[in-house]
Amino acid sequence: MPYKSIDTKAVPAASQMEHLEVTIEGLKANLDNAVEVAFLRGATEWVRLNYPSHYERLLMRFDSSALFGHRGYLH
C-alpha cells in the first residue's frame, strides 16, 4: 500500500470550506456597503434599529466629518 501524505477526500472538503469562507466574507462586505448606502441616503433610524453596531461605526465616521462642515447624511 503506497504512503499518502494527504487525504484525497480532505482536499475537496478544504477547497469547499475555503470557497465558503470567501463567499461569506463577500456577503459581509456587500451587507456593509448596503447598510452604509442606506445610512447615507437618510435611513439612519432603520440602520440604528436593525444594525446597531454598523450605526455606531457610521455615526462616528460621518460625525467626525461634520466638524468640518461636510455632513454626508441626513440625521
C-alpha positions as CSV (number, residue, x, y, z in Angstrom):
1,M,0.0,0.0,0.0
2,P,1.6,3.3,-1.0
3,Y,2.1,6.1,1.5
4,K,-0.3,9.0,1.1
5,S,0.6,12.3,2.9
6,I,-2.7,14.0,2.0
7,D,-6.1,12.5,2.5
8,T,-7.6,12.8,-1.0
9,K,-11.1,13.3,0.4
10,A,-9.9,16.1,2.6
11,V,-8.6,18.2,-0.3
12,P,-12.0,18.8,-1.9
13,A,-13.5,19.5,1.5
14,A,-10.8,22.0,2.4
15,S,-11.3,23.7,-1.0
16,Q,-15.0,23.9,-0.5
17,M,-14.5,25.3,3.0
18,E,-12.2,28.0,1.6
19,H,-14.8,28.8,-1.1
20,L,-17.5,29.2,1.6
21,E,-15.3,31.5,3.7
22,V,-14.6,33.7,0.6
23,T,-18.3,33.7,-0.1
24,I,-19.2,34.7,3.5
25,E,-16.6,37.5,3.5
26,G,-18.0,38.8,0.2
27,L,-21.6,38.7,1.5
28,K,-20.4,40.6,4.7
29,A,-18.7,43.2,2.5
30,N,-21.9,43.6,0.4
31,L,-24.0,44.0,3.5
32,D,-21.7,46.6,5.0
33,N,-21.8,48.6,1.7
34,A,-25.6,48.3,1.6
35,V,-26.1,49.5,5.2
36,E,-23.7,52.4,4.6
37,V,-25.6,53.5,1.5
38,A,-28.9,53.3,3.4
39,F,-27.4,55.3,6.2
40,L,-26.1,58.0,3.8
41,R,-29.4,58.1,2.0
42,G,-31.2,59.0,5.2
43,A,-32.4,55.6,6.6
44,T,-30.5,56.3,9.8
45,E,-33.3,55.1,12.1
46,W,-33.6,51.8,10.1
47,V,-29.8,51.3,10.4
48,R,-29.9,52.1,14.1
49,L,-32.7,49.6,14.8
50,N,-31.5,46.8,12.5
51,Y,-27.7,47.1,12.6
52,P,-26.7,48.9,15.8
53,S,-23.0,48.1,15.5
54,H,-23.0,49.5,11.9
55,Y,-24.9,52.5,13.1
56,E,-22.4,53.4,15.8
57,R,-19.5,52.9,13.4
58,L,-21.1,55.0,10.7
59,L,-22.2,57.7,13.1
60,M,-18.6,58.1,14.4
61,R,-17.2,58.1,10.9
62,F,-19.5,60.7,9.4
63,D,-20.0,62.8,12.5
64,S,-16.2,63.5,12.6
65,S,-16.5,64.9,9.0
66,A,-19.4,67.1,10.2
67,L,-16.9,69.0,12.3
68,F,-15.6,70.4,9.0
69,G,-19.0,71.2,7.7
70,H,-19.3,68.2,5.4
71,R,-22.3,66.3,6.6
72,G,-22.7,63.3,4.4
73,Y,-26.1,62.1,5.7
74,L,-29.4,63.3,6.9
75,H,-29.7,62.7,10.6
